[in-house]
Amino acid sequence: MSTDRDDNRPPVLAHLRFAAERSSFSGLDLAERFRRIHRTNLWGAASSVSGLGSEDEATANLRQRLPGLLRELGATSLLDAPCGDGGWISDLDIGMPYTGVDVVPELIDDLRGQPARDGVSRSFLLADITSDPLPRAGAILCRDCLVHLSFANIAAAIANFRRSGSEWLITTTFPELRTNIDCEDGDWRALNLALAPFNWGAPLHLLVEDCTEGDGGWADKSLAAWRIAELPHQLEWG
């Protein structure tokens, strides 16, 4: 399979910074890796420890269109897994109960300390999305996360989402990517979830984010929705 389009994409800051600090992650488990990323602001965004993709400009189209996507899916509750620092979604009126989960205790403590917003039910849980029990929701939002996980932990997260009994998964994909590669947990690479080893096929809904990072080299970055019950139960090449 040709990877010419993939090779022409510009480097991403999250990957460059992880590569420079790779040795400092040796021996750390998944939770410790993301605590270190948070503590050092490894992904390098000025206004969000969750990275460049969580800053205001990067989420402008998403903030405008996500509530409509949730209505289209018929979701009545949202599980944001992981929620990171909760910045871009904190003031968004999604019109339904919201639960944010993250593996970094400091993030959850900060979010729990924020004042309640009138008319919106919001709660926050400390949890590892690959292993800890998760509440059932109409939709799970897993944005900018699977791109940081190894294939093994992506499979674990999807299995855990399935165990929650939630209906929809809304997650990041790059539909023009030609091939998927594995990575170390905490690193970054793009994923096209329609292709091997995921083989999820075309999503039922696609929200293009209008990503401008890398001078438009990642313009196909999208949130895509699949029914969790219809996802394959294992990763397979070919």
N, C-alpha and C positions, 0 to 999 in steps of 0.2 A: 504494500500500500504506500502511495506517495505521501511524503511528509513535507513537500516543498512549502506549502502554505504555513505549516506549523513552524518550519525553520525560519521563515521570514518575519515572524512575530517578534516584537521588541522584548527585552528582558523586563521582568517584573520585580519591583523593589523588595517585596516579601521574600522572593526566592534568593535574590542577591544577598540580602542581609542574613538570611538563615545560612546560606553557604559559607559566608564569612565567619560565622559563629558556630559552625557545625560541631566542632570538638567539644564545646561547652554543654552540648545536649547528650553526650555519651552517658549511658547508664540511667537516664531519667525515664520514668514511666510517663504515660500520656498526660496525666494531670500535672505532673511536675514540669513537663515541657511547656504546657500552655500557661502555667503560672510564671515561668521564666519569660516567655514571650510578652506577657502582660507587664511584668515588673520592669523589663528593659525597654518597653515600647519598640520591640524588635521590628515590627512591620513599618515603622517610620512615618506614620501619619501625624500631622501637627495637631489635629483636633479630636482624634479618636484612637484609643489604644487598640481598637478592632481593625485598624488598617485603613488604607486609602479608599477602599470600597465602601466605607461607612461614613465618609465625610459628606457634607451637605450637597456639594455639586454632584458627587457620584450617585446620590440617592434621590435626586430631584424627580426624575421620571418615575422611579419606583414608588416614591411617596404619593405621587398623584394617582397611580394606577393600581396599586396593591389592593386597596379596599374594594375596587370593582371586581378584581380577579377573585377575591374571597367570596363576594356575593355570587359571582358566576358559578363558582364551585358548589354553592349551597352550604358553605361552612358556617357553623354556629359558634365555634370556638377556635382559638389559635394557640398552638404550642410553638414558641420560638426557640429552636434547639440547634445550636446554641444562640444565646441572645447577646453575648459579648457585653459591651458597655451600655447597650440599649439606647444609644444616642439618637439615631435617625428615626427609630420607630416610637420613641417615647411620647411624642406629641401627636402621633397619627391617630385619627379617629377611625378605628377599624370596625366599630359597631358591634363588637362581640367580646366575651371574656378572653383575657390574654394571660398566658403563663410563659414566663421566660426561664430557661434553664441554662446553666453554664457550669463548667468544671472548675472555674477559678473562684475561690471563696471571696476574695476581695471584691470582685465584680458584683457578686450576688449581695454582699453586705452593703455596697454602695447603692444598689438599686432598691433594696428593701428600705433604705433610709430616705429615699426620695418621697416628697409629699404625694398623697393620693390625688388622683385626678377625678373630678366630678363625673359620675355616670359611667365610669369605665372600671370594670373589675380586672385588676392586675395583681398577679402573684409571681414570686420568684423562688426557684428551687435550685439548690446545689446538687448537680448530678452530672455523671459521665454518660453521654448519649450512647456510648458503645456497650454499656453494661448495666446501668442503674435503672430501676423501674421508672417509667415515664407515665404521666397522666394521659388518658384518652382525650383526643381532640378531633374536631372536624377536619382540621388541616395542620400539618407540621411544616413550619418554615425552617428550612435548613440552608440558609444563604451563606456563601463564602466559607463553608466549613469542609465539605468533602474534598475540596481541592487541597486541603492541608493534611489529609489523612492518607495513610497507606491503604492499599487495596484491602488488606486483611481487616483493618479497622473500619473501612467503609462497609464491608460486608457485615461486620458486627453491628454497626449503627443501624443499617437497614433492617437487620433481623430484630433489633431492639424496637425500632419504630413499628414493625409488624406486631410484635408482642403487645404494644400499647393499645392495639385495637383502633388506632386512628385511621381515618379514611384516605386523606390526600397527603401527598408529599410534594411540597413546593421547594425546589432546590436549584442550585446554580449549575448551568451547563453552557457549553460553547459549541453550538450546532455546526460550525464550519471547521472544527478541529478534525484532523484526519486520523489520528491515532492516539491512544491513551498509554501513558507510561506510569509506573509505580513511583512512589516517593517515600521518603522518611517522614514519620509523623512530625508535623510542625513546619515542614518545608512547604513549597507551593508549586503546583503545576496545574494547567487547565485540564478539564475533563469534558468529553462529549459522552454523555450517559446513554446515548442511543447505540453506541458502538461497544465492541468487546473491550474488556471482559464483562461489562454490565449487560449489554444487549437488551436495553429497556425499550427500544423502538422509539418511534416518534411520540413526543408528549401530547397529552390531550389539550393542553393550553400552554402558550408560550408568551412571555412578557420580556421583550427586548429592553435592556436597561439603558441603552444609549451611553455605554461606557466610552469615555474619552481618554482613558489612561493609555500611555504609549502612542500618542498621536493617532489614535483610532485603530491601532493594531489589534485591539481586543473588543472591537465594536460589536461582535456577535455575542458578547456576554449576555446571558438571559436567565430569567427565572422560569422554570418549566414545571408543570404539574402532571403527576402520574397518580393513579389509584394504587395505594400501597399493596392491596391484596392481589394486584395483577403483576407485581414486580417479580422477576425470577428469584428463586430461593438461593442461588449460588452464582459466583462469578465463573464465566466460561469463555475461553478464547475460541475463536473460529466462528 
